[in-house]
Amino acid sequence: MSRWRASRWLAVLGALALVAGSVSLYALGSEDGALLAAQWQHPWALLLLGLVPALLWRGTFGEDARTPHLRLGALGGLRLGPRGLRTWLRDVPGVLRASAVALFILALARPVSLLRPESTSERGIDIILVLDLSGSMEAVIDNLPVDLQHLVEPKPRGERLTRLDGAKAVIRDFIARRKTDRIGVVVFGKDAYVVSPPTLDYHLLDTLVSRMELRLIEGSATAIGDAIGVAVARLRRSDARSKAILLLTDGDNNAGQLDPSYAAHLANVVGAKLYTIQIGEGDIAVTQEGVDLLGNPRFVQRRMPTNPALLQRLANATGGAAYVATDATALRASFHDVLDRLEKTQFAASVASYRELFFLLLLPGVLLLALEALLRSWLLQRFP
């Protein structure tokens, strides 16, 4: 029996080598052998290949242990009986199933072929969006354009949009309309922070802007000078002909270490124009303050000082322009007017792409499973 078992193992390994060789020739011959230089995006999945030997044993020798047996008084007569081709091929379905699972695991590891980065000549502008996240941005804003309402999360009954909601919707719409403009984002309250340097990854920018919330940073004060200084630092090494800083705020400078006038001077040094957009008009704004006895939002008027003269002075010092957006519609119009004023520049953009190769492993795996099912139901049926 040991000789027979060794012969059977040789047959199993021979079948496995034949299947593996055939699949390898197919996969490596397709897509100009791209699998040879593939990079695996989910390499942790390759650990599952350790289960394949156990599956191979279960589909071959383990199959005998699960098959009902009949006890006979003597086996001499059976040893002299013909064995036939089916006896030698009975382990092929198990080999096919184990090989198919191995291919599925390799496909799960997601092999990709990186294409050579292509350098393209683009025309665009380097823009830094500077957004105020101080507490005054919780004031109410009205007249959001209908085509921007899908960019705002639904509000509970009775609640109104805040200035931050309107600013986020307009910024996300602005980003979605860009094609070759490199955009960066800075947020500020009592301090200023870089959310993203200038980039062409608009999907990332949209995600980052959509997650901005009040109280994300310390919003008890407004450091306009620091915010402009941080934006200037991100444009210092820009080679764009047109560089712009769009400052969205609804307050006055009352914090920070950098004087706004000196920050405007730094913007001139790097050749950036400063465009200021004041959200809201006047020092009185409407904000929500709790709910009434019926659970409806209660709105009150609060004094929120602004300094339009400062914003106008900063814009004039850099050759930019100052705007006052009384509602969300005016805010969007201000953005478009800024773009009309800017001159586009030409720069080189490097774009890398990749090609998915998992189908080169998935397709032969499915075919091996189909072949296994066909053999089990037709040529290699077991009895009982």
N, C-alpha and C positions, 0 to 999 in steps of 0.2 A: 504493500500500500504506500510506503514511503516513496518508492520509485514513481508510482503513479502520481502522487502529490507533487513531486518535484517536476515531473513532466507538465502537470497542469499549471504550476507556477510559471514555467517557461512559456507556455502558451498564453497566459494572461499578460506577462510582460511583453511578449512579442506583439500581441494585439494592441497593447497600450503604446508601444513604440511606433507601430504602424499608424495608429490614429493621430498621435502627436506629430509625427513626421508629415502626414498629409495636411493637417491643420496649419502647421508651421509654414509649409510651402505655399499654402493659400494666402495666409496672412502676410507673409513677408513679400510675396509676389504682388500683392495689391498695393495701390497707392505708392508705387516705387519704393517699397521697403521702408515706409515711414515709421513702422513700429520699431525698427532697429534704433532710431534716434528719438523715440517718444519720451516724453516726460509725464510722470504719473502724478496726477493732481490729488488723488486720495490714496497715498501709499499705505495707509493703515489697513486698507481692505486686503492687501496682500497677505496679511497674517491669517486670513481665513483659508489660505491654501493648505494650512496644516490639517484641515478637516478632510481633504481629498483622499489621503491614504485610507482613512477609516471608512469612507464611503466606498472606495474601491473594494476593500475587503468585504464589506457588507453586501455588495452587489455580486460578489463571486463566491468565495468560500462561505461567507456568512449566509448566503442564500440556501445552502444545503442544511444549515442548522435550523432554519425556519420551515423546511419542507417536511411533511409527514413521512415517516419511515414504516416499512413493513418488515417484521422480523421473520427470517427464514431459518430453517434448520441447518442448511449447508449452502455455501456460496460457490462451490466448485463449478456447478453448471453455469452460473452467471458469468464466471471469469472466461469460460470458453465461448460465450455468446459474442455476436458481432457488436462493435461499439458504434461505428458509423461516424459521419461528419458532424452530426448535430451534437454528439458528445463533446467533441473538441471545440465546438463553437458556443457551448452553453454559457460561457463566461463573457462573451462579447457584449451582451446588453449592459452588464455591470461596468465594463470598461468604458462603454460609450457614455453612460450616465456620469461616471466620475470625471471623464474628460470634459463633458458639457458643463458640469458645475465649475470645474477649474477655469474654463473660458468665461463663464459668467462672473466669477470673482475677479478675473483680470479686467473684464469690461467695467466692473464696479469701481476699480481703481482709477478709471477715467484716464486712459492714455491720450495725450494730445501732441500734435506736431506743431512746434512753434515756427511760424513763418518769419522770414527775414524782415526786420523793421523797414518800412518804407518812409522815406523822407519826402514830404510834400511841402510845397510853398503855399502858405496861407496869408490872408490879409485880415487883420483884426486889430483890436485895441486891448491894452492891459487896463483892467478896471478893478478897483478895490471897493467893495460895498461895505460901508461902515454903519452898523445898525445899533441904535440906542436900545438897551434893555433895562433902562432905569424904571423905577416904579410908576412914573407918569405915563408910561406906554400902556397902562391898563385903562386909560380913558377911552371913551366910546368913539367910534368912527362910523360914518354912514356912507351910503351910496356906493357900495361895492358893485362893480360891473357884473352883469349876469354871467358872462363867460369866465369869470374868476371864482365863482362861488364854489366850484368843485375843489378848489385848492384850500378851502377852509373847513376844518372839522365842524360837524353839526353842533349847534349850541342847544342846551336845554331850553325848554319853553320859556319865553319871556326874556332871555338873556340876549344882549346885543354884542356885536363884534367890537373888539378892542383895536386900538391903534396898532398893536403888535400883530393882530390877526390880519389887518389890512396890509401892513407892510410885508408880512411873509407872503401873502397871496400875490402881491405885485412883484416882489423879488423873484418868486418861483416862476411866474409868467415871463418875467424879463429873462431869466436864465434859459427857459425853454425856447425862446425865440432866437437865442444866439447860436452861431455856427462856428465862427473863427475868432471870437473874442475870449481872451484868457481872463478869467474872473477869480478874484479872491474875496474872502469874507472876514471882516473883523467885527466883533461885538464889544460893547463897552457899557459900563455903569459907573461904579466908583473906580474901577480899573478897566483896562483894555486888554483883549485877548484875540489871538489869531485863530480863527476857525479853519481857514484853508488858505494857502498861498495861491497865487494866480494859477489857474489850471483850465484845461479843456474838458475835464471830466464833469460834465454837466449833471449827470445822474447822481454823482456823489454830492455835488453842491446842493441839488434839490433835496436830497435826503437830509443833509445837515441843516438846511434852513427850515425844513418842515418840523424839525425836532426842537427848535428854539422856543424857550418858554421864559416867562417872567420868573424871577427868583432863581434862574439858572446860575446867575452870578450875583454879586452884591450890587443891588440896584438902588441903594439909598442916596446916591449922588450921581452926578453926570460929569465925566472927565472928557470933555470934547478935545482938549489939547492933546492928551495922551493917546486918544483914539486916532487922531490924525497922524501923530508921530509914528504909531505902530504901522499904520497903512503906508506911510512914506518909506519905512524900513523895508516893507515887502516889495516896493517898486524900485529900490535903490539900484538893483542890478538888471533891471529890465532894459531891453534894447528896442522896445517898441517906440515908434515915432509919436504915438498918442498914448498918454498915460493919464488916467482920471481917477479921482477919489470921489465917490458919491456918499455924502454924509447924510444919514436920515436921523433926525432927532426932533424931540418936541420940548426941549428944555434949554437951560442956560448952563454955561460952564461953571461948576462950583466945586470941583475936586481935581485931583491929579497934580503931577509935578511939572508938566510941560505947559507953558503959556500958549494958548491957541494962536496968537499972532506969530510966535516963533515957529510953531508947527507949520503954519502957512509958509513961512520963509523956507523951511526945509523942503516943503513940497516944490517950491520954485527951484531949489537947488537940483532936485532930481528931474525937473521938467514935467511935473504932474500938475494938472489943473484940478482945482477943488470945486465941486458942485455941491451946494448945500440945499437940502430939502427940509423945510420945517413942517412937521406934521401937526396940523391944528392951527387955529388962528386965535390970538388973544391969550390972556392969562387965566381964563375961566374954562374949565372942561367938565364934562359929565362923566362920572364914574359910578360903577355899581358898588353899593355898600350894604351887603347882607340882603335879607329878604323880609317881607312884611308878614303879618299874622297868617295870611293865606298861602305863604310859601312862594309868592311872586317876588322877583328881583326888585330891589328898591334902588333907584338912581338918585344921586345928589350932585350938586355942583361944587367943585373944589377949585381952589386957586393953584394953578401950576405955572409959575413964571417962565416966560420965554424971552429970548434975546435976538429978535430978528436983525437988529443992527449989527450984532457980532457976526452972524452968519453971512450977512451981506458983505461985511468988511473982509471976511476970510475969502469969500469967493472972488471979490474984486482984486485982492492981493495976488491971486494966482492966475488971473485971466479966465476964471470960470464964471459961474452964474449962480444966483440964489433963487429958490422957489419957495412958495408957501402953498402947501396942499391942504385945503380945507376938508377934503373927503378923499375916499379911495380912488375915485375917478380922476381927480386932479393929481393924485400921487402917481398914477400910471402915466398920465400925460407928461409929467415932469421927467420921468425916466426916458420916454421917447424923445423929448426935446433935447436932453443931454446927448443922446446918441447922434442926433442930427448935427450937433455942434462939433463932434469929434471927427478927426481925420484918421482914416484907417492907415495902418502900416503893414508891411510885408515881413513875415518871419517864417522860419522853417519849423515844421512840426513833424515829429517822428511818431509814427503810428505802428504798433506791433499787433499782429493778429495770430490766431492759432486755429488749427483744424482738428476737430474731434475724430478720434480713431476707434472709439469703443465698438462701433458697428462691425469692424473687421473681426472682432472676437465674439460679438453677440450673435451674428448670423450663423457662423459654423456651429456654435453651441446649440442653437435652436434646431439646426439640421441634424445634429447628433442625437438630440432627444427624440426627434421624429423618427429617426432610423431605429433607435432603441425600441420605441413603442411598436413599430412595424415588425421587428424581429420577434418580440415577445408575444405578439398576437397571431403571428403567422408561422414562421419557420421554427422557432425555438420555444414552443409551448411546453410547459412542465406538467407532468402528471404524477400524482393527482394535483 
